[in-house]
Amino acid sequence: MQEGPVEGRYDVFDVACVYCGRTKFGVLLKPGTLHRVICPDCKRAMYVKVFDDLSIHMYTDEEVCPECHGTGYATCPVCGGDGVVVIGRESSAGGYKIFRFTKPEVTWISYGVISRCPQCGGSGSVVVDGASFPVAVSIWHRESGKIKKGQGRVMCSRCGGRGFVEKAGRPQTTQRGRR
């Protein structure tokens, strides 16, 4: 018999309904997950967020962040969720600008680099010199192993990555999980 945590297996943690307190739910204690459960007694939905440090927060529909809808993340404003951008010039006289990779605002790049997104991470780049945008895309596909794409998402600025916005007068429901 194996001792300790098993790869790919997680504990189940019991939480009570935040509205009526009568029903207990077993939720998966997996870091970074968001559970939506409906109480069979009062028929209301609640959310249980398990953070990376295994702390748990329970909140109601009214507390779900309107920006990220409870996920804690928003689409990266720089790359538009692609995780990769084109940093280039439209002409030899122009300065450098960041263009979205899948929705370019230009059709010709006099000099540029297909690069990981500077906002949401990744690594590496591929030089694109004097190419139409379709050619730049084909270079990307041929050389894509040199670039590790960013996440395409950033932490939500409204809720700070928590996924909820606290309502005044509601008791704190954060609990500490166990491993």
C-alpha positions as CSV (number, residue, x, y, z in Angstrom):
1,M,0.0,0.0,0.0
2,Q,1.3,3.4,-1.0
3,E,1.6,6.1,1.7
4,G,1.2,9.8,1.1
5,P,-0.4,11.7,-1.7
6,V,-0.9,9.8,-5.0
7,E,-0.3,11.6,-8.3
8,G,-3.6,12.5,-9.9
9,R,-5.7,11.8,-6.8
10,Y,-7.2,14.4,-4.6
11,D,-9.0,14.6,-1.3
12,V,-12.7,15.4,-0.9
13,F,-13.6,18.2,1.4
14,D,-17.0,18.8,3.0
15,V,-18.6,22.3,2.9
16,A,-22.0,23.4,4.2
17,C,-24.4,25.5,2.1
18,V,-23.7,29.2,2.6
19,Y,-27.4,30.1,2.5
20,C,-29.2,27.5,4.7
21,G,-26.3,25.6,6.3
22,R,-28.3,22.3,6.2
23,T,-26.7,20.5,3.3
24,K,-23.1,19.4,3.2
25,F,-21.3,19.0,-0.1
26,G,-18.2,17.0,-0.9
27,V,-16.0,18.9,-3.2
28,L,-12.7,17.9,-4.8
29,L,-9.7,19.5,-2.9
30,K,-7.7,20.2,-6.1
31,P,-5.6,23.4,-6.2
32,G,-6.9,26.1,-8.6
33,T,-10.4,24.7,-9.1
34,L,-13.8,26.4,-8.9
35,H,-16.9,24.3,-8.1
36,R,-20.5,25.5,-8.5
37,V,-23.0,23.5,-6.5
38,I,-26.7,23.8,-6.0
39,C,-28.2,23.1,-2.6
40,P,-31.0,20.5,-2.8
41,D,-32.7,22.0,0.3
42,C,-32.9,25.7,-0.6
43,K,-32.3,25.3,-4.4
44,R,-29.7,28.1,-4.5
45,A,-26.3,28.0,-6.2
46,M,-23.0,28.7,-4.4
47,Y,-19.4,28.6,-5.5
48,V,-16.4,26.9,-3.7
49,K,-13.0,28.1,-4.9
50,V,-9.9,26.0,-3.9
51,F,-6.8,28.2,-4.1
52,D,-3.2,27.0,-4.9
53,D,-2.4,27.1,-1.1
54,L,-5.4,24.8,-0.5
55,S,-7.4,27.6,1.3
56,I,-11.1,27.4,0.4
57,H,-13.6,30.2,0.0
58,M,-17.3,29.8,-0.4
59,Y,-19.3,32.5,-2.0
60,T,-22.7,33.2,-3.5
61,D,-23.9,34.2,-7.0
62,E,-24.1,37.8,-5.9
63,E,-20.4,37.7,-5.0
64,V,-19.1,36.3,-8.3
65,C,-16.7,38.8,-9.9
66,P,-18.5,40.4,-12.9
67,E,-15.2,40.8,-14.8
68,C,-13.8,37.2,-14.7
69,H,-17.1,35.3,-13.8
70,G,-15.4,33.5,-10.9
71,T,-12.3,32.2,-12.7
72,G,-9.9,34.9,-11.3
73,Y,-8.4,35.4,-14.8
74,A,-9.1,37.8,-17.7
75,T,-7.9,37.6,-21.3
76,C,-4.5,39.1,-21.8
77,P,-5.1,42.7,-23.2
78,V,-1.8,42.6,-25.1
79,C,-2.0,39.3,-27.1
80,G,-5.8,38.8,-26.9
81,G,-5.3,35.4,-25.5
82,D,-2.9,34.1,-28.1
83,G,0.2,34.0,-25.8
84,V,2.3,35.2,-28.8
85,V,2.6,38.6,-30.5
86,V,4.4,40.3,-33.4
87,I,6.7,43.1,-32.4
88,G,7.5,45.0,-35.6
89,R,7.5,48.1,-37.8
90,E,5.0,48.8,-40.5
91,S,7.7,50.7,-42.5
92,S,11.4,51.3,-42.1
93,A,10.7,54.9,-40.8
94,G,8.1,53.8,-38.2
95,G,8.8,52.8,-34.6
96,Y,8.2,49.4,-33.2
97,K,4.7,48.3,-32.2
98,I,3.2,45.2,-30.7
99,F,0.6,43.6,-33.0
100,R,-1.7,40.7,-32.1
101,F,-0.7,37.5,-33.9
102,T,-4.1,36.2,-35.0
103,K,-5.8,39.6,-35.6
104,P,-3.1,41.8,-37.2
105,E,-3.7,45.4,-37.9
106,V,-1.1,45.4,-40.7
107,T,-0.5,43.2,-43.8
108,W,3.3,43.9,-44.2
109,I,6.0,43.9,-41.7
110,S,9.3,45.6,-42.7
111,Y,11.2,44.1,-39.8
112,G,9.9,42.3,-36.8
113,V,10.0,39.5,-34.4
114,I,7.3,36.9,-33.5
115,S,7.7,36.7,-29.8
116,R,6.2,35.4,-26.6
117,C,3.7,37.9,-25.1
118,P,5.5,40.4,-22.8
119,Q,2.4,40.6,-20.6
120,C,1.4,37.0,-19.9
121,G,4.7,35.2,-20.2
122,G,6.4,32.5,-22.3
123,S,9.9,32.6,-23.9
124,G,11.7,32.8,-27.2
125,S,11.3,34.6,-30.5
126,V,11.6,34.2,-34.3
127,V,12.8,37.0,-36.6
128,V,10.5,38.0,-39.5
129,D,12.3,40.3,-42.0
130,G,10.3,42.0,-44.8
131,A,7.4,39.6,-45.0
132,S,3.7,39.8,-45.6
133,F,1.6,38.7,-42.7
134,P,0.7,35.3,-44.2
135,V,4.4,34.6,-44.8
136,A,5.1,35.6,-41.2
137,V,2.4,33.1,-40.0
138,S,4.0,30.4,-42.1
139,I,7.4,31.2,-40.6
140,W,5.8,31.0,-37.1
141,H,4.4,27.5,-37.9
142,R,7.8,26.3,-39.2
143,E,9.8,27.8,-36.3
144,S,7.2,27.5,-33.5
145,G,9.3,25.1,-31.5
146,K,11.6,28.1,-30.6
147,I,8.8,29.9,-28.8
148,K,7.0,29.0,-25.7
149,K,3.7,30.8,-25.7
150,G,2.4,32.8,-22.8
151,Q,-0.7,31.8,-20.8
152,G,-3.0,34.2,-22.8
153,R,-4.5,35.3,-19.6
154,V,-3.7,37.6,-16.7
155,M,-5.0,38.0,-13.2
156,C,-8.3,39.8,-13.0
157,S,-7.8,43.3,-11.8
158,R,-11.2,43.7,-10.3
159,C,-11.1,40.8,-7.8
160,G,-7.3,40.3,-7.6
161,G,-7.5,36.8,-9.0
162,R,-9.8,35.6,-6.2
163,G,-12.9,35.2,-8.5
164,F,-15.2,36.9,-6.0
165,V,-16.0,40.3,-4.7
166,E,-16.9,40.4,-0.9
167,K,-20.3,41.8,0.0
168,A,-20.5,44.0,3.1
169,G,-21.9,42.3,6.2
170,R,-21.3,38.7,5.1
171,P,-19.2,36.5,7.4
172,Q,-15.9,35.4,6.1
173,T,-16.1,31.8,4.8
174,T,-12.4,31.0,4.0
175,Q,-11.2,27.7,5.4
176,R,-7.9,26.0,5.4
177,G,-7.8,22.7,3.5
178,R,-5.7,19.7,4.3
179,R,-3.5,17.5,2.2
